[in-house]
Amino acid sequence: MPLLHTDPSAFDALRTELLERVASGRIEVPLLSQTASQVLSTCNDTSCDSRRLAELIQRDPAMAGHVLSVANSAAYAPREPIVSLSQAIARLGFRVICEIALAVALKGKVFSVPGREARVRTMWAHCACAGAWAKEIARARRKNVEGAFLCGLLHDVGQPAVLQASLELFAQHESVVNDEAVDAWTMEFHAQVGALMLQRWNFPEWMAAAVKHHHAPEGAGEHREHALTAQIADLLAHASTHPDPIADAALGQHPALGDLDIYADEFQALLDRREKVLELARAFQ
């Protein structure tokens, strides 16, 4: 029979065990599907052509269907229906289809915790919104937007993994799950675990650093700019859940904006894009 722990020291012991697992890298990292791994490799190969990408995605009918669904969404506003992957790549571009395919793969494989479906859907919705904001931030700064969407999308990728590990820890100790403790641990460890996941999946170093340090960009070293972008994208995504002029004004004073050379006019221009951002985020939900 599960034990009902109310003693804080019991939770401290479980947290310490989780901390040791995180620190030693003994957290179970979901494996990307073979198709997703090949798509990632292909997207990082500058010599690869669109035909190869289309062939890879077509091997996974579910992924292909979801990619076409997103490509035909209002966010990408095709003038005519897109009916093939080759057509999607021609219309939207190689990099955009790479991003869509990887997002689709991650949603199905990584953002999945049995019994916590509603919580994980909320996590994914936030990440999709942050991805859309990261893309807008890169565009506003006249920076290369390639990778910006995925960086924002993946900033909280460690959350479902920590959630799963926490639930398993309670089960192993035959204890009733304490949701407050689980939420606290998820927030505490998700950035470090997210970076570990990206490293094991062979994502670029700068992206892993941005994920690891998006709550404290000063620790990202040479990748600080990417971490700052992820931080602001995260905050804008939270602010977009229930838009409020007072909250927007407070966010406009965040020091990270100045570090990114985003000043009052540029920030207001970003806020003016909120509906477009939400439209893109909805395309991935």
C-alpha positions in Angstrom: 0.0 0.0 0.0 1.5 3.4 -1.0 2.9 5.4 1.9 1.5 8.9 2.6 4.5 11.1 3.4 3.7 14.4 5.0 7.1 14.9 6.7 9.1 17.5 4.7 12.3 15.5 5.4 10.9 12.6 3.3 10.5 14.9 0.3 14.0 16.3 0.9 15.4 12.7 0.7 13.5 12.1 -2.6 14.7 15.5 -3.9 18.3 14.6 -3.0 18.0 11.3 -4.9 16.6 13.1 -7.9 19.4 15.7 -7.7 22.0 12.9 -7.7 20.4 11.4 -10.8 20.4 14.7 -12.6 24.0 15.6 -11.6 25.3 12.2 -12.8 23.2 12.2 -16.0 21.2 9.1 -14.9 17.9 10.7 -16.0 16.2 8.7 -18.7 16.3 10.6 -22.0 13.6 9.7 -24.5 15.1 8.4 -27.7 14.2 10.3 -30.9 12.6 8.1 -33.5 14.9 6.9 -36.3 13.2 9.3 -38.7 13.5 12.3 -36.4 17.2 11.5 -35.8 17.8 11.3 -39.6 15.8 14.5 -40.2 18.0 16.3 -37.6 21.2 15.0 -39.2 19.9 16.0 -42.7 18.9 19.5 -41.5 22.4 20.0 -40.1 24.0 18.8 -43.4 24.6 21.9 -45.6 25.1 19.6 -48.7 21.7 17.9 -48.3 18.9 18.7 -50.8 15.2 18.9 -50.4 14.5 15.6 -52.2 16.4 13.7 -49.5 14.5 15.6 -46.7 11.1 14.8 -48.4 12.1 11.1 -48.7 13.0 10.9 -45.1 9.8 12.4 -43.8 7.7 10.3 -46.1 9.0 7.1 -44.4 7.0 8.1 -41.4 3.4 8.5 -42.5 2.2 10.0 -39.2 5.0 12.6 -39.3 4.3 13.4 -43.0 0.7 13.9 -42.3 1.3 16.2 -39.4 3.9 18.2 -41.4 1.5 18.8 -44.2 -1.2 19.7 -41.7 1.0 22.4 -40.1 2.2 23.6 -43.5 -1.4 24.1 -44.6 -2.4 26.0 -41.4 -3.3 29.6 -41.2 0.1 30.5 -39.8 1.8 29.7 -43.1 -1.2 30.9 -45.2 -0.6 28.9 -48.4 -2.4 30.5 -51.4 -3.3 27.0 -52.6 -3.4 23.7 -50.6 0.0 22.1 -50.2 -0.5 18.4 -51.1 3.1 17.0 -51.1 6.2 17.3 -49.0 8.2 18.4 -52.1 5.6 21.2 -52.6 5.8 22.2 -48.9 9.6 22.5 -49.1 9.4 24.5 -52.3 6.8 26.9 -50.8 8.1 27.2 -47.2 11.7 26.5 -47.5 14.1 23.7 -46.4 14.7 25.1 -43.0 11.1 25.7 -42.1 10.1 22.2 -43.0 13.0 20.9 -40.9 11.7 22.9 -37.9 8.2 21.6 -38.5 9.2 18.0 -38.8 11.4 18.1 -35.6 8.6 19.9 -33.7 6.1 17.2 -34.7 8.5 14.4 -33.7 9.3 16.0 -30.3 5.7 16.6 -29.5 4.7 12.9 -30.0 7.8 11.3 -28.4 9.1 13.7 -25.7 6.0 15.6 -24.5 4.2 12.5 -23.3 3.8 11.4 -19.6 1.1 8.8 -19.0 -1.5 10.1 -16.5 -0.4 13.7 -16.8 -1.7 14.4 -20.3 -3.3 17.7 -19.4 -0.2 19.0 -17.7 2.1 18.0 -20.6 -0.3 19.6 -23.1 0.1 22.9 -21.2 3.9 22.5 -21.3 3.8 21.9 -25.0 1.5 24.9 -25.7 3.9 27.1 -23.7 6.9 25.8 -25.6 5.2 26.3 -29.0 4.4 29.9 -28.1 8.0 30.5 -26.9 9.3 29.1 -30.2 7.1 31.5 -32.2 8.3 34.4 -30.0 11.9 33.4 -30.4 11.5 33.5 -34.2 10.0 37.0 -33.9 12.8 38.2 -31.6 15.4 37.0 -34.1 13.6 38.7 -37.0 13.2 42.0 -35.0 17.0 42.0 -34.3 17.7 41.3 -38.0 19.5 38.1 -36.9 19.4 34.7 -38.6 16.1 33.2 -37.7 17.4 29.6 -38.5 17.2 27.7 -35.2 15.5 30.5 -33.3 12.2 28.7 -33.4 13.6 25.4 -32.2 15.6 27.1 -29.5 12.4 28.7 -28.1 10.4 25.5 -28.6 13.0 23.4 -26.7 13.7 25.8 -23.8 11.5 23.7 -21.5 12.0 20.3 -23.1 13.4 19.0 -19.8 10.2 19.5 -18.0 8.3 16.3 -19.1 11.5 14.3 -18.5 11.8 15.6 -14.9 8.1 15.2 -14.4 8.4 11.5 -15.5 11.5 10.9 -13.3 9.8 12.5 -10.3 6.7 10.3 -10.6 8.8 7.2 -11.0 10.8 8.1 -7.8 7.6 8.3 -5.8 6.5 5.0 -7.2 9.8 3.3 -6.4 9.5 4.5 -2.8 5.8 3.4 -2.7 4.8 7.0 -1.7 1.8 9.0 -2.7 2.7 11.6 -5.2 3.0 15.1 -3.8 2.2 17.4 -6.8 3.6 20.5 -5.1 7.0 18.8 -4.7 6.9 17.4 -8.3 6.2 20.9 -9.7 9.0 22.4 -7.6 11.5 19.7 -8.8 10.4 20.2 -12.4 11.1 23.9 -12.2 14.4 23.3 -10.4 15.9 20.7 -12.7 14.3 21.2 -16.1 16.9 23.5 -17.6 19.9 21.2 -16.8 18.0 18.1 -17.9 16.9 19.8 -21.1 20.5 20.7 -22.0 21.5 17.0 -21.4 18.8 15.8 -23.7 19.9 18.1 -26.5 23.5 17.0 -26.1 22.5 13.4 -26.3 20.4 14.1 -29.4 23.4 15.9 -31.0 21.7 19.3 -31.2 24.1 22.3 -31.7 26.1 23.3 -28.6 24.7 26.8 -28.7 21.2 25.5 -28.4 22.0 23.3 -25.5 23.6 26.2 -23.7 20.6 28.4 -24.4 18.3 25.8 -22.9 20.5 25.3 -19.8 20.9 29.0 -19.1 17.6 30.5 -20.2 16.7 31.4 -16.6 20.2 32.8 -15.9 21.8 33.8 -19.3 25.0 35.2 -17.6 26.1 31.6 -17.2 26.0 30.8 -21.0 29.3 32.4 -21.8 29.8 32.8 -25.6 26.2 31.6 -26.1 24.7 34.3 -23.8 22.9 36.0 -26.7 21.0 32.8 -27.5 20.1 32.3 -23.8 18.8 35.9 -23.6 16.6 35.2 -26.6 15.2 32.1 -25.0 14.6 33.9 -21.7 12.6 36.7 -23.4 10.7 34.3 -25.5 9.8 32.3 -22.4 8.6 35.5 -20.6 6.6 36.6 -23.6 5.0 33.2 -23.9 3.9 33.4 -20.3 2.6 36.9 -20.8 0.6 35.7 -23.8 -1.5 33.3 -21.8 -3.5 36.1 -20.3 -2.4 39.4 -22.0 -2.4 42.3 -19.7 -1.1 45.9 -20.4 0.4 46.3 -17.0 2.3 43.0 -17.3 3.4 44.0 -20.8 4.7 47.3 -19.5 6.6 45.5 -16.7 8.2 43.0 -19.1 9.2 46.0 -21.3 11.6 47.0 -18.5 13.4 43.7 -18.3 17.2 44.2 -18.5 17.6 41.3 -21.0 15.8 43.5 -23.7 18.5 46.1 -23.4 21.1 43.4 -23.7 19.5 42.3 -26.9 19.3 45.9 -28.2 15.5 45.8 -28.1 14.2 49.1 -26.9 10.8 50.6 -26.4 9.7 50.9 -30.0 11.1 47.5 -31.0 9.4 45.9 -28.0 6.1 47.5 -28.9 6.5 46.2 -32.4 7.0 42.7 -31.0 3.8 43.0 -28.9 1.9 44.1 -32.0 2.8 40.8 -33.6 1.2 38.8 -30.7 -1.7 37.5 -32.8 0.6 36.3 -35.5 2.7 34.6 -32.9 -0.3 32.9 -31.3 -1.4 31.8 -34.7 1.9 30.1 -35.4 1.9 28.5 -31.9 -1.6 27.1 -32.5 -0.4 25.5 -35.7 1.7 23.1 -33.6 -0.9 22.2 -31.0 
